[in-house]
C-alpha cells in the first residue's frame, strides 16, 4: 500500500494534522492508532466537555528547553483560529475561569468535528506499529491492523503519538523510541500537571477540603484552587506548580492570597477581640482546615499582641511543605520534556536529520499550563506540519 502521508496517532494532534495534510486535494493520508476509538484524551478532558483552548494562549505559558521554539507555530495558528472552526461547526462553548474555553455540550462534539474535517483521509484503529524504516526515498511501516499484517510506504510521516501520561489509556513512549531510532535527541521526560503526594496519612483528615490559595517555589507561583486529598495535594494550583517542581524541593502555600493577613487579623481584633482565633480564621478558611494548622486556635484575639499575630503568619501565608513525590504518569495530564526542539524546525516541525519526518503535539519538548494550553499546542503544531506537507505536495 503506497500513500503520501502516514500519521501515527489519532489523538488531538494527529486528527487535526490529517485535516490539513492534503487529503481533500486528492493526496492519500492514513492515520493509524492502537486504540479502539479516536481522540480518547479529548473525550475525557474537561470533565467530558473538553477544555479545547485558552483565550490567553501565548509562548509565555509553555515550558521548553528552548522557550522560543513554540512561537512560530502558535503565531500562525492561534486560539482564535480554532474558535472560528468551532463556530463554523456550530459547536457552542463558554469561558469558565482564566480564559479556559469548554464545550457547552460534550467533548464528543470536538472529536466529531475533527473526524469530519479530516475526511477523506483514512483512519485505521486497532492498529499497532511493528516497524518503521526509511530507504532513502520513502518510509516503510509494518502495521498489525485488525490482526492482519500490512506494509505501508509513505513519502512523509507525522508522529503524533503523545507522551507517557495516563498509560491506562494506552499512552507509551513510542514517539521517543522512533526519535532515537532516527538519531534524534530526547530530553528528560517526567509527569507534569500532576498531584503531589505526601507521607501516608499526612492530609487524609482533610481529604475533600478545597480553597483558593497561592502555591509557589523558587521559580514561579500560581493563584488557583487547592484541594486536599487522601494522598496529598491536588487542584489547579498544585497541578500548575508540579510542572516546575523537582524531587526534594520545598513548596510554599499562602492560604490567604486575597488579603493582607496581618492587617485583617488586626482589624478583627479591634472589632471582635473576644472571639477565639479559630472562630475568626473559619470566616476565611474551611472549618476543617483550621484545627489542622499549628496555631493557638482557642486563644482570644484580644490576647494576641501584634508580635504574636505576626508569628502566626508563616502558617497562614508561608506554609512550607516538601512533597514526597507525585502521583506519576498514572494521573499526569501531560508529559514534560520530549523530542529535543533543537532537532526540529520551529516553522514546520520537521526533523533536521531526516527530511519528511515530523513530530507534533505532546511528543515534543513543549508543555503548556493547565487550562487548554496543551490542546492549543496540539492544534498549532499539527497545523504547522500538515500545511507544510500540503504545500509541498
Buried (B, 14 or more C-beta within 10 A) or exposed (E): EEBBBBBBBBBBBBBBBBBBBBBBEEBBBBBBBBBEEBBBBBBEBBEEBBBBBBBBBBBEBBBBBBEEBBBBBBEEBBBEBBBEBBEEBEBEBEEEEBBBBBBEBBBBBBBBBBBEBBEEBBBBBBBEBEEBEBEEEBBBBBBBBEEEEBEBBBBBBBBBBBBBBBEEEBBEBBBBEBBEEBEBEBBEBBBBBBBBBBEEEBBEEBEEBBBBBBBBBEEEBBBBBBBBBEBBBBBBBBBBBBBBBEEEEEBBBBBBBEEEBBEBBBEBBEEBEEBBBBBBBBEBBBEBBBBBBEBBBEBBBEEBEEEBBEEBBEBBBBBEBEBBBBBBBEBBBBBBBBBBBEBBBBEBBBBEEBEBBBBBBBBBBBBBBBBBBBBBBBBBBBBBBBBBBBEEB
